Amino acid sequence: MHIPVNASDLPPGVLPSIAKQIRSKLIPSCGDPRSKFLPVGELESILTHDVIESVLQEILVSEPADLSTKIQDKDKPTLKIFATLILIEQASSIGQFIEHGVSDDQLPLAPEDTCFQNWHWGDYQIDSFCDSQYMLTAPVFNFTKFQHFELDKSFRMPFLERLEWKARGTHGEIAKVKIHPHHERWEGHSISDHRISYFAVKRFTSGDATEFDKEQTALLQFSDSRNEHKNLIKLLQSYQLGDEYYMIFHWAQGNLAEFWEKHPSEPQKKEGWTWLIQQCLGMSDGLSKVHGHNRPPERLRDSSEEIEENVQDQGRHGDIKPENILFFKDTESSEWYFVIADFTLMRFHADGTINNTHASQIDYTRMYCPPEVELGPNVTQSYDIWTLGCVYLEIITWYLLGYDAVRNDTFETSSGHKELSFRSRRQKEDGYPLHSGGKHSGDKFFILSRRSTPRWVRFLRNNEHCSDAIHDFLALIVNHMVVPSPENRYSMDKVREELQRIASTCANDTDYCYTGNPQGFLKRWIFDLLF
């Protein structure tokens, strides 16, 4: 809470008192006591109109009321400049700044700026001003709309704790940060109403703007109010600090693999499967948006959304895996929900060019890599279908068998037997690396004949909690997603439609949704043989 300073409360010698008050309100930036900033709002509570007049009277200004009004001018204020001058004991120079049209919105000033050449300041005064001004220029993040800041390396960020860089990814690393609440702006909320505890800041480690620009371009496709999707990560703000590049996101509770480990599966509870199928549906819906399936037709687009002739609005994520799927808690329902993140490898293309990416240009995660990366020549959107199918299979494995069956080396079955986990079996039975004179050496886990079903899927279908809904989900994965030939895979739109059908049937048929039917796989196996 800001308590305005009353001029009558000030002791003799106003300037030292005001400078002391300003310094007392400074906060360490990123936990560094050597680099401090003054939160927005504090300055206005210290330098009130009466206090400014008292300062001006002390420095023998002839018309203090008039100059005070100019310092607090709404269009071109110089309050930050005046505070900086007070800190360096040059308050009497405020009139020169105003006379030369220099205002707060022009900060930070550089030593070579022409305004300093117009009056007799020495190098010491200029350097003192240029150093001290950064205490008053910490950026304010308006989260109601995206903004990119280009800041020189001297800027103080309004972060309240030391940044510890962890969770290193393909091109960057993540730190958990708390932003001073006075440096956040949210639609429909005052400063005191809306205080999100933490944010994630991603720092690009390559030092190359190219990867930053690529990811930013991809993220901005889904980061405004017209295009955002609950199951796609939203870019809140970005900034360049010196020669380093950063992005700000909401802070997640963890990734999907961590979710499996922290939250034991309970297939015996009915609500668990209903929630899970909705998460899988939501992710496919978000990726349908990435793939360009659910964009509005040209004739239905608002005139303000005119698209350039060569617009790139058909995308491919390129690296779907549990580590790139985050989980958050819904503030209204308190339910967890999954969000697809890390768009580093995402690429967008214009219509007709989405299938022109050569396989040799693709970065990938081996365990989720489809065969066309090795066989070539080109990679299409169906790349995402395969990788999503692998993740879906892991999700069902976690739901029916628990975390150990997904990520540990072995797990214990209900009968007490030790079995290899999904990961162990996948690594044991795949055929990678596939550098064998251009011939595919064979992924034994998935790449099977039409009349065969992966052994792991048969194992899941025989689980006591495997309902008809789960059988149908497994059929979608095996028959239409993790299919060796890309052209035989469903589009993301068709994956979404099938999951919508399963979810809708679950809502109307509790037996279909929840009742275990471990023999149901026999009917599907016979169907596969016949058809």
DAPEVEN-V218284 format. One line per field, one symbol per residue. burial: b if it has 16 or more other C-alpha atoms within 10 Angstrom, else e. A space follows every 50 residues. Layout:
burial=???
This chain:
burial=eeeebebeeeeeebbeebbebbeeebbbbbeeeebbbbbbebbbbbbbbb bbbbbbebbebeebbebbebbbeeebbbbbbbbbbbbbbbbbbbeebbee ebbbeebbbebeeeebeeeeeeeebbebbbbbbbbbbbbbbeeeeeeeee beeebbbbbbbebeeeeebebbbbbbbbbbbbbbbeeeeeeeeebeeebb bbbbbeeeeebbebbbebbebbbbeeebbebbbbbbbbbbbeebbbbbbb bbeebbbebbeeeebbbeeeeebeebbbbbbbbbbbbbbbbbbeeeeeee eeeeeeeeeeebbbbbbbbbbbbbbbbbeeeeeeeebbbbbbbbbbbbbe eeebeebebeeeeeeeebbbbbbbbeebbbbbbbbbbbbbbbbbbbbbbb bbbbbbbeebbeeeeeeeebbbbbbbbeebbbebeeeeebbbbbbbbeee eebeebbbebbbbbbbbbbbbbbbbbbbebbbbbebeebbbbbbbbebbb ebbeebeeeeebbbbbbbbbbeeeeeeeeee
